[in-house]
Amino acid sequence: MDTNTLLLRFDGRSRLLLRSLLSGATGARRGLWVFQRQRRSDPDRCLHTCLETLCQQEICLNSDAQTLTTKPLVCLFPVAFQRSLVSFLHLTHPLHPRTSVLHLLDCLSQGEHAPNPWVSALVVQLRRDLGAPGGKEPLITPQCRERLRGLCERLRDSGGGDDKATGWALCLGGPIEPQLSSSSQGGLDVVPKRKSSCVDLDSEPEDDAGQQRKRMRISLSPVDTERSCSSMEYVVGTEGLKDEMETDRVVGVIPEPAVEPQPAAGSPSDALPENVKASIPQIKEMLESEMEWDQSSVDIFKVLNDCDPSQVEILCRMLSLSEMPEQTLPQLCSCLLELSPDLSHSTAATLIKSLLLGKVLSLSEPASRCLVTAVTSLCSRYPRPTCHALIGPVLEEGQTGSAQAELLNRLIEDCLDPHFRLLVFQMTIKGIWCEGLLSVIHALLDKKLELNEELFTLFTDQLSSQAPHFTKSMKYAKMMLTVLTKYNTHVTVAHKRTLSCCLSSNETFLKKSLQAALKRIKHS
């Protein structure tokens, strides 16, 4: 059965996570990265429903007997996916129901044919971590042990017919059993003798070359050593990731995965997947052309779903999206909105920041029609990424001039739902107040926000601390009037004293109206 068909059994967020686990050797790392970001927006998220769906029985064709049979859904996925899934659960199992994880492990262990040895080893290791039955089984099968023994024998006998042992025969000259045990004292005793025998043979040309190779290995820089270890991390699977994140796993917090090291001599594009690198010339040509874009243009941008946020950032820099002419923005945003599935939160946030933040911060006059169209269209589809990647930075930079305020007020009016308006309001309390920001706060208050007592107290405290800076500001006075008329039911005795202090320093002609409005507020 096609993998895309199998993924239709899951909801959108679970589908995104499972797609990341289908990324080959880096599937566990990508899945961990996706899951960590999903928990940022939903700290209580667990995979109970997803794991139970993976355990559901599916009707499929038995390829040997050409008959219909049933298998757990997880067994219909590729073996590489199963490895990545168990490696991912190895790191995150404290955050999921134990019974669901064990049920999935049982499904991976059953079947007409023996499961993949690598998957079996990972399943046994995870059972050990969970303290479940079956965790005491050996990690490798007897067949695998025999093959390792035979491999050691062949490597040991590869020294030729000479009397003196060389090459692999020199390294494997001891008995096999001590070599398989890291704690064997006999294996440790052999090492100094072999080292001294190598020193005695320095006069031979062949050994000179061997010594030169040893010097080259010893002189590796720390960076080269780190890259070698990073490469081994992927081969080992979960072990490297486990060591990196063990502390946070114990307390149930999943940290952000480390960025994969890139070759020092390579270009930034080396960090991108091959299909993304191949699409860069096409995207550049399309962005520079003045022709109308069609469905093929949308298909080109589908590569964004194959990138993580750091790769999206690199791609944006290579495409110089921050310098794109504003007249091109509506077409580009139209293509982004037609992508299916939708972009992830982090990918959308990175794109919005690269594409729009610089242009909005640099506004010295009202935004152009093209810029307004681009900002409003992306905000309507991706409101939360827009709040975090565009609105928040503009407010925090303290650069909310009249042009920026006009654009933000339009987003508040036309694009944001009540809970996102509340999110922006919380950002304004932390921002640096200026005349432009006051108009944004006023626009938010006009929407009759659902403020709890704690948030309203923070706001009144901020009003009091900022009052000396806006004694003659009409925007501040009008905002205060809105607070006293539309939010009078929120005002307690403590709030009333705070607001009274705010009004005492006001020097506008609205002062008497403000004091009268405050006096009319009664308490039961």
C-alpha positions in Angstrom: 0.0 0.0 0.0 1.3 3.5 -0.9 2.7 5.5 2.1 0.7 8.6 1.2 -2.5 6.4 1.5 -1.4 5.2 4.9 -0.8 8.7 6.1 -4.4 9.7 5.4 -5.5 7.7 8.5 -4.0 10.4 10.7 -4.8 14.0 11.6 -2.8 16.9 10.2 -0.2 17.3 13.0 0.4 13.5 13.3 0.8 13.3 9.5 3.4 16.1 9.7 5.3 14.2 12.4 5.1 10.9 10.5 6.3 12.5 7.3 9.4 13.7 9.1 10.1 10.2 10.4 10.1 9.1 6.7 13.3 11.2 6.1 15.6 8.2 6.0 18.7 8.2 8.3 17.8 11.5 9.9 14.2 10.6 10.5 14.4 10.3 14.3 16.2 13.7 14.5 13.7 15.4 12.3 10.8 13.8 14.1 12.1 15.0 17.4 12.5 18.5 16.0 8.9 18.6 14.7 7.5 17.1 18.0 9.4 19.6 20.1 7.9 22.5 18.2 4.4 21.0 18.3 4.7 20.9 22.1 5.6 24.6 22.2 2.2 25.5 20.9 0.5 22.6 22.8 2.5 21.6 25.9 0.0 18.8 26.7 0.4 17.1 23.4 1.0 13.4 23.4 0.8 10.7 20.7 -1.9 8.4 22.2 -4.2 8.7 19.3 -1.4 8.4 16.7 0.1 5.3 18.4 -3.3 3.6 18.7 -3.9 4.3 14.9 -0.5 2.7 14.1 -1.6 -0.4 16.0 -4.9 -0.8 14.1 -5.3 -3.9 12.0 -5.3 -3.3 8.2 -6.4 -5.7 5.5 -3.5 -6.4 3.0 -2.4 -8.9 0.5 -0.1 -11.7 1.6 2.5 -11.7 -1.1 3.5 -15.3 -0.5 0.2 -17.1 -0.4 -1.7 -14.4 -2.5 -4.4 -14.3 0.1 -5.9 -11.5 2.2 -4.6 -11.1 5.7 -4.5 -8.4 8.4 -1.4 -6.7 9.8 -0.9 -3.7 12.2 -0.8 -0.5 10.2 2.8 0.2 11.4 4.0 -3.0 9.8 2.9 -1.7 6.4 5.3 1.2 6.6 8.9 0.9 5.3 11.5 -0.6 7.6 13.4 2.7 7.6 10.3 4.4 9.0 9.9 1.7 11.7 13.6 2.2 12.8 13.1 6.0 13.0 9.8 5.6 14.9 11.3 3.4 17.6 14.4 5.6 17.8 12.1 8.6 18.2 10.0 6.8 21.0 13.3 5.9 22.7 13.8 9.6 23.3 10.3 10.7 24.0 8.5 7.8 25.6 8.1 9.6 29.0 5.7 11.9 27.3 3.4 9.2 25.9 1.1 6.7 27.6 3.2 3.6 28.5 0.4 1.2 27.5 0.2 2.8 24.0 4.0 2.5 23.5 4.1 -1.2 24.7 1.1 -2.0 22.4 3.1 -0.5 19.4 6.2 -2.5 20.4 4.1 -5.7 20.5 2.8 -4.9 17.0 6.3 -4.4 15.6 7.4 -7.7 17.2 4.6 -9.8 15.7 4.1 -11.0 12.1 4.4 -14.0 9.9 8.1 -13.3 9.1 10.8 -12.3 11.5 11.0 -8.6 12.0 14.0 -6.6 10.7 17.0 -7.3 13.1 17.7 -3.6 13.5 14.1 -2.9 14.4 14.1 -5.9 16.8 17.2 -4.6 18.6 15.7 -1.2 19.0 12.4 -2.7 20.3 14.3 -4.8 22.9 16.3 -1.7 24.0 13.1 0.4 24.4 11.5 -2.5 26.4 14.6 -2.4 28.7 14.1 1.4 29.2 10.4 0.9 30.0 11.2 -2.1 32.4 8.7 -4.2 30.4 8.7 -8.0 29.8 11.0 -8.9 26.9 13.7 -6.4 27.8 16.1 -9.1 28.8 16.3 -10.7 25.4 19.7 -10.3 23.6 20.0 -7.3 21.3 21.5 -9.4 18.5 20.2 -12.7 17.1 22.3 -15.9 17.2 22.7 -15.7 13.4 24.0 -12.2 13.7 26.5 -13.3 16.4 27.8 -16.1 14.2 28.2 -13.7 11.3 30.2 -11.3 13.4 32.4 -14.2 14.6 33.0 -15.3 11.0 33.8 -11.7 9.9 36.3 -11.4 12.7 37.9 -14.7 11.6 38.2 -13.5 8.0 39.7 -10.2 8.9 42.1 -11.9 11.3 43.3 -14.3 8.6 43.8 -11.5 6.0 47.4 -11.0 6.8 48.7 -13.5 4.1 51.1 -16.3 4.4 54.0 -14.4 6.1 55.2 -15.5 9.5 54.8 -11.9 10.9 51.3 -10.7 11.5 50.3 -7.5 9.7 47.2 -5.5 9.0 43.9 -6.8 10.4 45.7 -10.0 11.5 47.8 -7.8 13.8 44.7 -6.1 15.3 42.7 -9.3 15.7 45.6 -11.5 16.8 44.0 -12.2 20.2 41.1 -14.6 20.8 37.7 -13.5 19.6 35.8 -13.7 22.9 37.9 -11.0 24.7 37.5 -8.7 21.6 33.7 -8.9 22.0 33.9 -8.0 25.7 34.9 -4.4 26.5 35.5 -5.4 30.1 37.8 -8.3 29.4 41.2 -7.8 31.0 42.9 -10.1 28.5 41.9 -7.9 25.6 43.4 -4.9 27.4 46.7 -6.6 28.1 47.3 -7.3 24.4 47.2 -3.7 23.3 50.7 -2.5 24.7 52.4 -5.6 23.2 51.0 -4.8 19.7 52.0 -1.2 20.0 55.6 -2.1 20.9 55.8 -4.6 18.0 54.8 -1.9 15.6 57.6 0.3 16.9 60.2 -2.5 16.3 59.2 -2.6 12.6 59.8 1.1 11.9 62.7 0.3 9.6 60.5 -1.5 7.0 59.2 0.7 4.2 55.7 -0.7 4.5 55.5 0.1 8.2 56.8 3.6 7.5 53.7 4.2 5.5 51.6 2.8 8.3 53.3 5.1 10.8 52.7 8.0 8.4 49.0 7.1 8.3 49.0 7.0 12.1 50.5 10.4 12.3 47.9 11.8 9.9 45.1 10.3 12.0 46.6 11.8 15.2 46.9 15.2 13.6 43.3 15.5 12.8 41.9 18.8 13.9 39.1 18.9 16.6 36.7 20.0 13.9 37.5 16.9 11.7 37.1 14.7 14.8 33.7 16.3 15.5 32.6 15.6 12.0 33.6 12.0 12.2 31.7 11.6 15.5 28.7 13.3 13.9 28.8 10.8 11.0 28.9 7.9 13.5 26.0 9.4 15.3 23.7 8.6 12.4 25.1 5.1 12.0 24.4 4.3 15.7 20.9 5.6 15.5 19.5 6.7 18.8 22.7 6.5 21.0 24.2 9.8 19.9 20.9 11.6 20.3 20.3 9.9 23.7 23.6 11.2 25.1 22.9 14.7 23.8 19.5 14.9 25.5 19.6 12.6 28.4 19.3 15.3 31.1 16.2 16.9 29.6 14.6 13.5 28.9 14.6 12.7 32.6 12.4 15.7 33.4 10.2 15.1 30.4 11.3 18.1 28.4 12.3 17.6 24.8 15.2 20.0 23.8 15.7 21.3 20.3 18.0 19.0 18.3 21.5 20.3 17.5 22.1 21.6 14.1 23.9 19.1 11.9 27.5 20.1 11.2 28.2 21.0 7.6 31.4 20.6 5.7 33.6 23.6 6.2 34.7 23.9 2.6 31.1 23.7 1.3 28.7 26.4 0.4 25.5 27.2 2.3 23.5 25.1 -0.2 25.3 22.0 1.1 22.9 22.1 4.0 19.9 21.8 1.7 18.3 18.5 0.4 19.2 17.6 -3.2 15.7 18.3 -4.5 15.7 21.8 -2.9 19.1 22.6 -4.4 17.9 21.5 -7.8 14.9 23.9 -7.6 16.9 27.0 -6.7 17.7 28.1 -10.3 14.0 27.6 -11.3 12.8 29.7 -8.4 15.2 32.5 -9.1 14.3 32.5 -12.8 10.6 32.6 -11.8 11.1 35.5 -9.3 13.0 37.5 -11.8 10.5 37.0 -14.7 7.6 39.3 -15.3 5.3 36.6 -16.7 2.1 35.3 -15.0 2.7 32.3 -12.8 0.7 29.1 -13.3 0.2 25.8 -11.4 3.8 24.7 -12.2 5.0 27.7 -10.2 3.1 26.4 -7.2 4.6 22.9 -7.6 8.1 24.4 -7.5 7.5 25.8 -4.0 6.4 22.4 -2.7 10.1 21.9 -1.8 9.5 24.1 1.2 7.7 21.2 2.9 11.0 19.2 2.6 13.0 21.8 4.6 13.4 22.4 8.3 13.5 26.1 9.6 17.3 26.4 9.4 17.2 25.2 5.8 14.3 27.5 4.9 16.4 30.4 6.3 19.3 29.4 4.1 17.0 29.1 1.1 15.6 32.6 1.8 19.1 34.1 1.9 20.1 32.4 -1.3 17.0 33.6 -3.0 17.4 37.2 -1.5 13.7 37.2 -0.5 14.3 40.2 1.8 15.3 42.3 -1.3 12.4 41.1 -3.5 10.5 44.0 -5.2 7.1 44.6 -3.6 5.2 44.2 -6.9 6.3 40.6 -6.9 5.0 39.9 -3.4 1.3 39.2 -4.3 2.1 36.5 -6.8 4.6 34.8 -4.5 2.1 34.9 -1.6 -0.6 33.5 -3.8 1.6 30.5 -4.6 2.4 30.0 -1.0 -1.3 30.0 -0.1 -2.0 27.3 -2.7 0.5 24.9 -1.2 -1.0 21.7 0.1 -0.5 20.7 2.9 -0.1 24.0 4.6 3.3 25.1 5.7 4.3 24.2 9.3 4.3 27.0 11.9 8.1 27.3 11.9 8.5 27.3 8.1 5.8 29.9 7.7 7.3 32.1 10.5 10.8 31.9 8.8 9.3 32.8 5.4 7.3 35.7 6.8 10.3 37.1 8.7 12.6 36.9 5.7 10.1 38.2 3.3 8.2 40.9 5.1 9.9 42.0 8.4 12.6 44.2 6.9 10.1 45.9 4.5 7.7 46.7 7.4 10.4 48.0 9.7 11.7 50.3 7.0 8.3 51.9 6.2 8.4 55.7 6.4 5.1 56.3 4.6 1.9 54.2 4.3 2.5 50.7 3.0 2.0 50.1 -0.8 -1.0 48.1 -2.0 1.3 45.2 -2.9 2.8 45.0 0.5 -0.6 45.3 2.2 -2.0 42.5 0.1 1.0 40.3 0.9 0.9 40.9 4.6 -2.9 40.5 5.0 -3.1 37.4 2.8 -0.3 35.6 4.8 -1.7 36.8 8.2 -5.2 35.5 7.3 -3.8 32.0 6.5 -1.0 31.9 9.1 -2.0 34.2 12.0 0.1 32.7 14.7 3.4 32.7 12.7 2.6 36.3 11.6 2.2 37.4 15.3 5.5 35.8 16.3 7.6 36.6 13.2 6.2 40.0 12.2 4.0 41.8 14.6 6.0 40.9 17.8 9.4 42.0 16.4 7.9 45.3 15.2 6.4 46.0 18.6 9.6 44.9 20.5 11.9 47.0 18.3 10.2 50.2 19.4 9.9 51.3 15.8 6.2 51.4 15.6 5.8 54.6 13.6 2.6 55.9 12.1 3.1 53.7 8.9 3.7 50.5 10.9 0.8 51.3 13.2 -1.6 51.8 10.3 -0.6 48.4 8.9 -0.9 46.6 12.2 -4.3 48.2 12.9 -5.4 46.8 9.5 -4.3 43.3 10.5 -6.1 43.6 13.9 -9.3 44.8 12.1 -9.4 42.4 9.2 -7.2 39.3 9.8 -6.9 38.4 13.5 -9.4 36.4 15.6 -10.1 37.4 19.2 -7.5 35.1 20.7 -4.8 36.3 18.4 -5.7 39.9 19.2 -5.2 39.0 22.9 -1.8 37.6 22.0 -0.8 40.9 20.3 -2.2 42.8 23.3 0.2 40.9 25.6 3.0 41.7 23.3 2.2 45.5 23.5 2.5 45.4 27.3 6.1 44.2 27.0 7.0 46.5 24.1 8.5 50.0 24.2 5.6 52.5 24.2 5.5 55.3 21.7 2.8 57.3 19.9 2.4 54.7 17.2 2.1 51.8 19.7 -0.6 53.7 21.6 -2.8 53.7 18.5 -2.3 49.9 18.2 -3.3 49.4 21.8 -6.3 51.7 21.3 -7.4 49.6 18.3 -7.1 46.4 20.3 -9.1 47.8 23.2 -11.8 48.9 20.9 -12.3 45.2 20.0 -13.4 44.6 23.6 -10.8 42.0 24.6 -11.5 39.3 27.1 -9.0 40.3 29.8 -8.6 38.4 33.0 -7.8 40.2 36.2 -4.1 39.4 36.1 -3.6 40.8 32.6 -5.7 43.9 33.3 -3.6 44.5 36.4 -0.4 44.3 34.4 -1.9 46.7 31.9 -2.9 49.3 34.5 0.5 49.1 36.1 2.1 49.8 32.7 -0.4 52.7 32.2 0.8 54.2 35.4 4.5 53.8 34.7 4.1 55.3 31.2 1.9 58.2 32.2 4.7 60.7 32.9 5.9 60.2 29.3 2.5 61.0 27.7 1.2 63.9 29.8 0.2 65.9 26.6 -0.6 62.9 24.3 -4.1 62.9 23.0 -3.6 59.2 21.9 -2.8 58.3 25.5 -5.8 60.3 26.8 -8.2 58.6 24.2 -6.9 55.2 25.1 -7.5 55.9 28.8 -11.1 57.0 28.0 -11.7 53.7 26.2 -10.4 51.8 29.3 -12.7 53.7 31.7 -15.8 53.3 29.5 -15.5 49.9 27.9 -13.6 48.1 30.7 -15.2 49.7 33.7 -16.4 46.3 35.0 -12.8 45.2 35.3 -11.8 48.1 37.6 -11.3 47.2 41.2 -10.6 49.5 44.1 -6.8 48.9 43.6 -7.1 49.6 39.9 -9.1 52.8 40.6 -6.2 54.2 42.7 -3.7 53.3 40.0 -5.8 54.9 37.3 -6.3 58.0 39.5 -2.6 58.5 39.7 -2.4 58.2 35.9 -4.9 61.0 35.4 -3.3 63.3 37.9 -0.4 64.0 35.6 -2.5 64.4 32.4 -2.4 67.8 30.8 -4.9 67.4 27.9 -8.3 69.0 27.6 -9.8 65.5 28.2 -8.6 65.4 31.8 -11.9 66.4 33.3 -13.8 63.9 31.2 -11.4 61.2 32.3 -11.8 62.1 35.9 -15.6 62.1 35.6 -15.6 58.7 33.9 -13.4 57.3 36.7 -15.7 58.8 39.3 -18.7 57.1 37.8 -17.3 53.7 38.2 -19.0 52.1 41.2 -18.1 49.0 43.2 -20.6 46.6 44.7 
